């Protein structure tokens, strides 16, 4: 990606093909939660200037330029001019039920407050937009979403609006997990019943952060990208593996078995990144469990 505005001193980064791309000079992270914060820290290391926009900016790294803004209301200040933007807003249940407010209004308010459209915009959606698909094949980026719930429809509307307003590249993560994102571990530990036949996809947070950073650097990123690892699996396979690693009995099986959910192809992501740090759920949960053990072990 060409250097923005001739900013000096920016670090370069090789893409998977070995071509060196230059870091965007100024990046706005909209909704900057855990995911955005991890991305921002990587971008700082790459030489970018990072602006973080969210309602409550307490707890953000001091090196970020914090912007305390509630996008649910018209923005009363002009936002900084930036070269790239990553949007990680998520609709809550109430906002999803009233799609004219909240989530979609936030995108419109954001567009109005920007002094100009950034050259590169990445919008983080979700594979939930496929919740109505029942295909038994791996869905790719060319397949049509089929959201069923208010949340799914809101996410799809957000994709379309972000494309219209910002020319955004759409990223659809599935089942984000990693240290601190341990929902399935808690289910196994608590012995909560699980639908074993449900088809699932996931992505380790580390690989998702790498994905978002790469989309800001490469010359021609895909318009839509599924952020999923290389091993879609039934939920039963995943919780059984976690239980074995924790030395526990697998959680109870919900009856009857219902083979719901989708399988998504991660081929395009793999071609973009070259390799995943955690290509399988086994490798990813080994890391989560090892990190958890380190945090709970008594210090010597």
N, C-alpha and C positions, 0 to 999 in steps of 0.2 A: 504493500500500500504506500503510495507516495507520502513523503513527509508533509505534514500539515503546517502551512503557514511559515515554512522555513525554520521551525523550532530547532535550536541547536542542541546538541548533546544527547539525543535520544539513542537508546540501545537498539540493536538489530536482533532479529530472531530468525533462525532458519525454519522454513516450512518442511513438511515431510519429504518433499522432493529435493531438498537441499538448497532451494532458492532463498536468498536472504530477503526478508521483508522488513520494512522499518516500522517501528512502533507508532501508533497514533499519538499525536502530541498531547491532546486534552480529551479526557474521556469522562462522560457523565453516566453515573450508575444510578438508575431510577428504581427506588424501592429497596435499595442496598441493605439486605439482611445478611444472613450467614453466607449465602452463596455469593452475593455481590461483594461482601467484604473480602472473602478469599480471592475473588477475581481481582479486586482493587489492589490487594497486596502484591499479587503477581505483576500487575501492570506497573505499579510503582517500581518494582525491581527491573522492569524492562525500560524504564526511563520516561513513562507517561506521567502527566499531571492528572490526578484523580479528583473528581467532584462527586460527592455522595448525597443524593436527595432522598430524604424520607421524613415522615412526620416527626419522629423523635430521634435526634442525632446523637443522643447520649450513648457512649460506648463505642463510637466509631474510632478507628485509629487516628492518632493525632496528625498523621501525614496526609490524611484526606482533607479536602476542602468541603466542610459540611454545609449542607443547604437544608435547614429545617422548613419543609414545605408540605402542606396537606393538599394533595392534588384533587381531593374530592370537591374542593372549592376553587373558584377562579384564582389564579396566582396573581398576587399583588406586586410582584417584583419581576424584573426581566432576568431570566436565567442566563448563565454564562454562555458565550459562544464556544462550542466544542467541535472536535473533529469526528468523534465517535460517541455512540450512546448504547448502553445495554439496559433493557427494561425487564425487571424481574418482579413486577407487580403481580399479586395473585388475588382473585376475587374471593371474598368471604361468602358465607352462605346467604346472608341477607342481601349483599350486593348482587349475587347471582340470580336471586329471585326477582330483582328489579333491575333489568339490564340497562335501563335508560339512565341509571344513576351509578355512582360508585366507580366501578372498574372502567367502564367505557367513557364515562365523563372524565375520569382521571387522564386518559389518553388524549382527549380533546383539549383539556386544560393544559396539558404538557405541550402540545403542539402550538397552542396560542402563546405560551410564555417563552418559547425558544426564539432567539433573535434570528436564527436561520436553521435550516434542516441540516443535521450532521451528514457528512459524506457516507458514514457507515453506521447503520443502526441494527442491533440484534434484539429480537423480541423473544423472551422465553415463555413458551406456552406449556403444553402438557400432552402426553399421548392419550389423555382422557378424551380428547376430541374424537377418538375412534371407539368410544364405549358402545356404540350401537352396531359395530361390525361383528359378524359371527364367522368370518372366514377361518378356515383351518390352515391357510398358508401364511407365510410371513408377509406382512403389509410393508410396502415401501413408500417413499416420499411422493410417488405419483398417485397413490390411492386416495380416494375421497373420504374425508372425515364424516362421521355419522353420530354426532353427539345426541344423547337422549335426555340428560338431566339439565336443569337450569345452569349448573356450574359448567358442564361441558359445552353447552350452547354459548355461554358467556365467553369461555376461552376461545371458541371458534370465531365468535364475533370480534374478539380482541385481536386475533390474528389478521382478520380481514381489515380491520380499522388501522392497525399498525402498518400494514402494507400500504394502505391508501394514504395515510398521513405522513409516513416516514420512509416509505420504500424499504421496510424492514425485512431482514432475513429472519425466518422463523425457526426456532429450535424447540423441539418437543421432547423433553426428558421423560423417562419412565422410571418410577420407583426409585427416587434419589435416596441413597443410603450412604453410610460412612460413620466415623466416630461422631457421637452425638445425635445420630439419626438411626436409632436402634429399635424401631417399632417391632420388627419381627423377633428380635432377641427377647424383648419383653413378653411377647406372646408365648414364646417357647418357655421362658422362665416361669410365667404365670400359669402355664397349662391351658391357655385359652383355646377353644375349639377353632379349627381352621378348615376351610374348604380346599381339600387336597387337590381336586381336579382343576382348579382355576389356573388358566394359562397366564403367565406373568413375564414381564420384562423389567430390567432395572439398569441403573447406571451408578457407579461409585462417584461420590461428590468430587473427588480428585480429577477423574476423567471428564466430568462435566465442566469443571473450571477450565481445564485444558482446552476443551472444545470451544468455550466462549472466547477465550483468549485467541485461539487460532482463527476464529471467524473474524476477529478484528484485524488480524495481520495479513491474511492471505489475499491475493489479488482478486480472485473470482470465487467467492464463497457460494455454495448452493443456496437457492432461495428458500428451501425448506430442508431441515435436517432432523432425523430422528436420533436422539441421544440415548442409545441403548447399547448394552454390552453384547458380547458374542454368544451368550448362552441363555436364550429364553428357556424357561423351565416352569413346570407346574409348581404351585405354592407348596404342595406336599413334598416335592423334592428338596425345596429350599429349607423348609422348617425341619425336615428330617436330618439334613446335613448339619444345620445349626445345633440341633439337639445332640447329635453325635459328638460334635466338637466341644459342647459344654458338659458332656457326660450326663445328659438328662434323657428321660423318655420323650419321644416325639409327642406333640400336643394331640388332643383328641381330634378325630375326624368328624366334620359336619356331615350328616346324612340327610338326604341322599347326595351322592357325588354329582356335581353339576359342572360340566366342562365349559365354563364361561371364560371371558377374557380374550385377549388377542395375542398374536405373536407378531413382533415387529422386526424387520431386517435392520441390522447394524452395518451393512456393507458400505454404505456411503460414508458413515462416520469413520470406519476403519480406513477407507481410502484417503480421507482427509487428514487423520492423525498419524497414519502409518502403523502405530501400535497403541493398544490401551494398557495402562498400568495395571488395571484389574479387569481382564477380559472375561472372566467367569465369576459367577456368584461365589464359588468356592474360594477363589483367591481374594475376593473382596471381603467376604465374611471372616476369613482367616485374619485379615488385617484389622477388621473391626474388633474381633474378639481379643486379639493380641494387644491392641491399644487399650481396650477396656481392662484387661488384666494388669497392664502396666499402671494404669491410673488407680486401681484398687489395691495393688500390692503395697505392703508396709514398706516405708522408706528405711534404708539401712544407713 
